[in-house]
Amino acid sequence: MAQHQDDADTVRREFGEAVNMTAGELERWLGTEESQAVGQKDGGSGESTGHESGRRIVALLHTKKADLTDDDLAHMRKVHGYVQRHLAQQPKKEDVGTSKWRYSLMNWGHDPLKE
């Protein structure tokens, strides 16, 4: 059990490092046209994978540490991995502030322009 707890602590720490937007900031962002215009859409919902993830991240940010499930931790791990991979793909020339790259990251709870 101690190993599982160590893993859970690591996942929570890495998730906290990756997600630099508050639940309120993320909720407001997810309501914008820019947020809904980026990302891959599968299925018939018309919602991108990142936008759906963003809604889940908002819920995770409101979840107490003791109430996190293994499924929650798996999603938190996925978020950290996505943010790390996507940060490495920063565009060279375009204006980052209005780039699809930034908007996609923000759907996953990370604003690369936020200090």
One Martini backbone bead per residue (centre of mass of N, CA, C, O) as a GRO file, in nm:
protein
  115
    1MET     BB    1   0.056   0.064  -0.018
    2ALA     BB    2   0.292   0.263  -0.012
    3GLN     BB    3   0.351   0.260  -0.316
    4HIS     BB    4   0.077   0.370  -0.405
    5GLN     BB    5   0.107   0.638  -0.248
    6ASP     BB    6   0.358   0.740  -0.389
    7ASP     BB    7   0.233   0.743  -0.668
    8ALA     BB    8  -0.001   0.936  -0.598
    9ASP     BB    9   0.176   1.171  -0.511
   10THR     BB   10   0.318   1.207  -0.781
   11VAL     BB   11   0.069   1.256  -0.955
   12ARG     BB   12  -0.033   1.505  -0.801
   13ARG     BB   13   0.219   1.678  -0.840
   14GLU     BB   14   0.231   1.671  -1.154
   15PHE     BB   15  -0.050   1.786  -1.195
   16GLY     BB   16   0.006   2.055  -1.041
   17GLU     BB   17   0.229   2.143  -1.249
   18ALA     BB   18   0.055   2.130  -1.514
   19VAL     BB   19  -0.181   2.272  -1.358
   20ASN     BB   20  -0.220   2.643  -1.375
   21MET     BB   21  -0.524   2.640  -1.344
   22THR     BB   22  -0.807   2.712  -1.227
   23ALA     BB   23  -1.121   2.612  -1.212
   24GLY     BB   24  -1.240   2.887  -1.298
   25GLU     BB   25  -1.060   2.942  -1.543
   26LEU     BB   26  -1.132   2.681  -1.694
   27GLU     BB   27  -1.435   2.717  -1.712
   28ARG     BB   28  -1.429   2.979  -1.872
   29TRP     BB   29  -1.263   2.875  -2.110
   30LEU     BB   30  -1.461   2.637  -2.199
   31GLY     BB   31  -1.685   2.868  -2.290
   32THR     BB   32  -1.528   2.923  -2.539
   33GLU     BB   33  -1.472   2.924  -2.873
   34GLU     BB   34  -1.169   2.859  -2.871
   35SER     BB   35  -1.190   2.597  -2.709
   36GLN     BB   36  -1.400   2.453  -2.916
   37ALA     BB   37  -1.201   2.481  -3.187
   38VAL     BB   38  -1.010   2.267  -3.059
   39GLY     BB   39  -0.921   1.961  -3.154
   40GLN     BB   40  -1.008   1.635  -3.128
   41LYS     BB   41  -1.285   1.461  -3.273
   42ASP     BB   42  -1.491   1.214  -3.135
   43GLY     BB   43  -1.753   1.103  -3.225
   44GLY     BB   44  -2.087   1.263  -3.174
   45SER     BB   45  -2.046   1.516  -2.971
   46GLY     BB   46  -1.830   1.754  -3.074
   47GLU     BB   47  -1.606   1.696  -2.867
   48SER     BB   48  -1.310   1.728  -2.756
   49THR     BB   49  -1.075   1.574  -2.578
   50GLY     BB   50  -0.971   1.830  -2.426
   51HIS     BB   51  -1.245   1.940  -2.333
   52GLU     BB   52  -1.325   1.693  -2.171
   53SER     BB   53  -1.078   1.702  -1.988
   54GLY     BB   54  -1.132   1.981  -1.866
   55ARG     BB   55  -1.387   1.897  -1.714
   56ARG     BB   56  -1.239   1.685  -1.542
   57ILE     BB   57  -1.036   1.875  -1.410
   58VAL     BB   58  -1.234   2.042  -1.257
   59ALA     BB   59  -1.331   1.807  -1.083
   60LEU     BB   60  -1.051   1.736  -0.963
   61LEU     BB   61  -1.006   2.017  -0.824
   62HIS     BB   62  -1.270   1.943  -0.629
   63THR     BB   63  -1.118   1.698  -0.520
   64LYS     BB   64  -1.036   1.512  -0.275
   65LYS     BB   65  -0.769   1.327  -0.207
   66ALA     BB   66  -0.934   1.082  -0.068
   67ASP     BB   67  -1.141   1.066  -0.339
   68LEU     BB   68  -0.946   0.946  -0.525
   69THR     BB   69  -0.919   0.748  -0.792
   70ASP     BB   70  -0.764   0.550  -1.012
   71ASP     BB   71  -0.894   0.695  -1.253
   72ASP     BB   72  -0.809   0.977  -1.172
   73LEU     BB   73  -0.501   0.922  -1.170
   74ALA     BB   74  -0.487   0.843  -1.468
   75HIS     BB   75  -0.574   1.121  -1.574
   76MET     BB   76  -0.353   1.285  -1.439
   77ARG     BB   77  -0.125   1.144  -1.592
   78LYS     BB   78  -0.224   1.223  -1.875
   79VAL     BB   79  -0.204   1.527  -1.841
   80HIS     BB   80   0.095   1.545  -1.787
   81GLY     BB   81   0.187   1.414  -2.053
   82TYR     BB   82   0.055   1.610  -2.247
   83VAL     BB   83   0.186   1.872  -2.154
   84GLN     BB   84   0.480   1.787  -2.199
   85ARG     BB   85   0.457   1.725  -2.504
   86HIS     BB   86   0.332   2.000  -2.596
   87LEU     BB   87   0.555   2.194  -2.496
   88ALA     BB   88   0.772   2.070  -2.702
   89GLN     BB   89   0.577   2.204  -2.955
   90GLN     BB   90   0.648   2.484  -2.984
   91PRO     BB   91   0.611   2.740  -3.168
   92LYS     BB   92   0.815   2.967  -3.343
   93LYS     BB   93   0.634   3.204  -3.500
   94GLU     BB   94   0.379   3.226  -3.382
   95ASP     BB   95   0.139   3.354  -3.189
   96VAL     BB   96   0.091   3.220  -2.887
   97GLY     BB   97  -0.164   3.371  -2.768
   98THR     BB   98  -0.338   3.264  -3.054
   99SER     BB   99  -0.285   2.965  -3.047
  100LYS     BB  100  -0.366   2.638  -3.076
  101TRP     BB  101  -0.157   2.540  -2.880
  102ARG     BB  102  -0.256   2.701  -2.635
  103TYR     BB  103  -0.556   2.620  -2.639
  104SER     BB  104  -0.505   2.321  -2.595
  105LEU     BB  105  -0.360   2.344  -2.325
  106MET     BB  106  -0.595   2.486  -2.178
  107ASN     BB  107  -0.789   2.240  -2.193
  108TRP     BB  108  -0.557   2.098  -1.990
  109GLY     BB  109  -0.482   2.345  -1.770
  110HIS     BB  110  -0.252   2.505  -1.953
  111ASP     BB  111  -0.084   2.818  -1.938
  112PRO     BB  112   0.204   2.932  -2.096
  113LEU     BB  113   0.162   3.251  -1.998
  114LYS     BB  114   0.168   3.170  -1.710
  115GLU     BB  115   0.342   3.236  -1.403
   0.00000   0.00000   0.00000
